[in-house]
Amino acid sequence: MKINILAVGDVCGVPGLQFLESNLKQFQQSNEIAFTVVNGENANVVGVTPKQAQQIFRAGADVITLGNHTWVRTEMQDYLTVEPRILRPVNYAPQCPGRGISVFRTAFGDVCVMNLLGRFTLDSNTDNPFPIADGYMSEIREKIILVDFHAEGSSEKRAMGYLLDGRATAVWGTHTHVQTSDACVLPKGTGYITDLGMTGPVHSVLGVDPQQSIGKFMGNPPMRYDSAKGPAKMEGCIFTVDTESGKCLNAESVRLL
C-alpha cells in the first residue's frame, strides 16, 4: 500500500497559523495525505503556546514537533505532559517534561515519530543527537519512522540523513525556514530534505518583520520580534511511502501560496 505523508515547515506567527487553518485540510484532501507532521516551533514567533498548538491540531496536524524554542513559553511544560501528540527534542535531558519520540496508531499501521535537536551553533544544552538517533534505530519496531531534525547546519542535517538511510522512512530538517532544493530518496530508501522551509509571511526575514531583522544586523538594541505583514505561504515536503516495507518511494518539496 502506498500513502502520502506530509511534513510542514515551521509555522511562524499569526500569519502562519491563519494560513494553515485556511489551507491545510484542502491541501491534504487534494494530495491524498494520510498523515501530517507540522513543526510548531515558531507559532508565537519565538516558541509556541498551548492555545496555538491546539490551533495547529485543529488545522489538520496529526503530530506537532518542536525545537530550540521549546522552553520559551513556560506554560508549555505542563502541556507537554498531557498532550501526547506534541513532541519536544528527544535529546533534551530525561528530567525535562514531555517526550521526544512516540508511536501513533493509524488506519495504515503504526507510525513512529522522533524529534531531534542539532547542536551546531544552537548553544543547546542537549545530548549528541547522532548516537541517540543511532541507538533508537535498534529499538524501534515500527516500519514507518519519521524524523524531524531541528538543526542549523546543512552538513549536520545531511549527515543525519545518511546515518539513518535505510532505517528511517523519512528524515527532514527544520529551523532555518528556507526551503532547500534537495528533496530526494537516499540510496537505501529514506526520503530526505535538508530544510522544509516555513509556513508564514512571504515578505519577511524568516517570518519576522524585515525592518526588525535589519535593525538587529545594524546593531540596534534587542527587541521582541513581530511577524511580518502581508501574504503568507506554506512549505514542506510530501513523502510517498510503501507501508509494507517502510521505504520512501518519492520525496517532493511543496510550496502553497
C-alpha positions in Angstrom: 0.0 0.0 0.0 1.3 3.5 -0.9 0.5 6.5 1.2 1.5 10.2 1.2 3.0 11.7 4.3 3.2 15.5 4.6 5.8 17.3 6.6 5.1 21.0 7.1 7.9 23.6 7.8 8.0 25.8 10.9 4.7 27.7 11.5 5.6 31.4 12.0 3.3 33.7 13.9 -0.3 34.6 13.3 0.1 34.7 9.5 1.4 31.1 9.5 -1.3 29.9 11.8 -4.1 31.6 9.8 -2.7 30.3 6.5 -2.5 26.8 7.9 -6.1 26.9 9.3 -7.4 28.2 5.9 -5.5 25.9 3.6 -4.1 22.7 5.2 -7.2 20.5 5.1 -7.9 21.3 1.4 -4.3 20.6 0.6 -4.4 17.3 2.4 -7.5 16.3 0.5 -6.2 17.3 -2.9 -2.9 15.4 -2.3 -4.4 12.4 -0.6 -2.3 13.0 2.5 -2.7 10.2 5.1 -0.5 11.6 7.9 0.8 15.1 8.7 3.6 16.3 10.9 3.9 20.1 11.5 6.7 21.9 13.2 5.1 24.4 15.5 8.3 25.8 16.9 7.7 29.5 16.0 3.9 29.7 16.1 4.3 32.5 18.7 7.1 34.0 16.5 9.5 32.6 19.1 8.2 29.5 20.8 4.6 28.3 20.9 1.7 28.4 23.4 -0.7 25.5 24.2 -3.5 27.5 22.6 -1.5 27.9 19.4 -0.7 24.2 19.4 -4.4 23.4 19.6 -4.9 25.7 16.6 -2.4 23.6 14.6 -4.1 20.4 15.6 -7.5 21.8 14.5 -6.0 22.9 11.2 -5.1 19.2 10.4 -1.8 18.2 12.1 -1.6 14.7 13.4 1.7 15.5 15.3 3.5 18.7 16.2 7.3 18.8 16.6 9.3 21.5 18.3 12.9 22.6 18.6 15.3 25.0 20.3 12.5 27.3 21.5 10.6 24.6 23.3 11.0 26.1 26.7 10.5 29.8 25.8 6.8 29.6 26.9 6.9 28.1 30.4 3.2 27.1 30.2 4.2 24.5 27.6 5.9 22.4 30.3 2.6 21.2 31.7 1.0 20.9 28.3 3.8 18.6 27.1 2.9 16.2 29.9 -0.7 15.9 28.9 -0.7 16.2 25.1 0.9 13.1 23.6 0.7 14.4 20.0 3.3 17.1 20.6 7.0 16.2 20.7 10.0 18.1 22.0 13.5 17.1 21.0 14.3 13.7 22.4 17.9 14.7 23.2 16.9 17.1 26.0 17.7 15.8 29.5 15.5 13.0 30.6 14.0 15.0 33.5 12.5 17.5 31.0 8.8 17.2 30.7 7.2 15.6 27.6 8.5 13.1 25.2 10.7 13.3 22.0 9.6 10.0 20.4 6.3 8.3 20.2 4.2 5.8 18.2 0.9 6.9 16.7 -1.8 4.4 15.6 -3.3 4.9 12.1 -5.5 3.1 9.7 -2.4 2.0 7.7 -0.3 0.9 10.7 1.7 2.3 13.5 3.9 5.4 12.8 6.9 6.3 14.9 7.9 10.0 15.0 11.1 11.3 16.5 12.1 14.9 17.1 15.8 15.7 17.4 17.7 19.0 18.1 21.1 19.8 16.5 24.0 21.3 18.4 25.9 23.2 15.7 25.7 27.0 16.6 22.5 26.5 18.6 24.2 26.6 22.0 21.6 24.0 23.1 22.0 22.1 26.3 21.3 18.7 24.7 22.9 15.3 24.3 24.6 14.5 21.0 21.7 13.7 18.6 23.7 11.3 16.5 24.4 8.4 18.9 20.9 9.0 20.4 19.2 8.6 16.9 21.5 5.6 16.1 20.6 3.9 19.4 16.9 4.3 18.9 17.0 2.7 15.5 17.9 -0.6 17.0 14.9 -0.4 19.4 12.1 0.9 17.1 10.0 -1.9 15.7 7.6 0.1 13.6 8.1 0.1 9.8 7.3 3.7 9.3 9.7 6.0 11.1 9.7 9.8 10.6 12.4 12.1 11.9 12.3 15.9 12.3 15.9 17.1 12.8 15.7 20.7 14.0 19.2 22.0 13.3 21.2 24.9 11.9 23.9 23.3 9.8 23.1 21.8 6.4 26.1 19.4 6.9 24.7 18.3 10.2 21.3 17.6 8.7 22.7 15.7 5.7 24.9 13.7 7.9 21.9 12.6 9.9 20.1 11.7 6.7 22.8 9.4 5.7 23.2 8.0 9.2 19.5 6.9 9.2 19.4 6.0 5.5 17.7 2.6 5.1 16.5 2.7 8.7 14.1 5.7 8.8 11.3 6.2 6.3 11.9 9.9 6.1 14.3 12.5 7.6 13.7 16.2 7.2 15.3 19.3 8.5 13.6 22.3 10.2 14.7 25.5 11.9 16.4 27.6 9.1 13.0 28.5 7.5 14.5 28.5 4.0 13.3 25.6 1.8 16.2 23.6 0.2 16.1 22.1 -3.3 17.4 18.7 -2.4 14.3 16.6 -1.7 15.2 13.1 -2.7 15.2 9.4 -1.8 18.6 8.4 -0.4 20.3 5.3 -1.8 18.9 2.9 0.9 15.3 4.1 0.7 15.0 7.0 3.1 13.2 10.2 2.0 15.1 13.3 2.7 15.2 17.1 2.5 17.7 19.4 4.3 15.0 22.0 5.2 11.2 22.1 4.7 11.1 25.9 4.7 8.4 27.7 6.7 4.7 28.5 7.0 4.3 32.2 7.4 4.7 35.6 5.8 6.2 35.6 2.3 7.8 39.1 2.5 9.8 38.5 5.7 13.1 37.5 7.2 12.4 34.0 8.4 8.9 35.2 9.3 10.0 38.3 11.1 9.3 41.9 10.0 12.2 42.8 7.7 12.9 46.2 9.3 13.3 44.5 12.7 15.7 42.0 11.3 17.7 44.7 9.5 17.8 46.7 12.8 19.3 43.7 14.6 22.1 43.4 12.0 22.7 47.1 12.1 23.3 46.8 15.8 20.0 48.2 17.3 19.1 47.2 20.9 17.3 43.8 21.2 13.5 43.9 21.0 10.7 41.4 20.8 10.2 40.1 17.3 7.0 40.8 15.4 5.5 38.8 12.5 5.8 40.4 9.1 2.5 41.5 7.5 1.1 40.6 4.1 0.5 37.3 2.2 1.6 34.0 3.6 2.7 30.6 2.3 3.0 27.0 3.4 6.2 25.0 2.6 7.0 21.4 3.2 7.6 18.0 1.6 5.4 15.1 0.6 6.9 11.6 1.1 5.3 8.8 -0.8 5.7 5.6 1.3 5.3 1.9 0.9 3.6 0.8 4.1 4.8 -2.8 3.7 8.5 -2.1 3.6 8.5 1.3 5.3 10.7 2.7 2.4 10.2 6.0 0.8 9.3 5.8 -2.9 9.4 9.6 -3.7 10.1 12.9 -2.0 8.7 16.1 -3.4 9.0 19.6 -1.9 5.9 21.7 -1.9 5.0 25.4 -1.6 1.5 26.7 -1.4 1.0 30.5 -1.8 
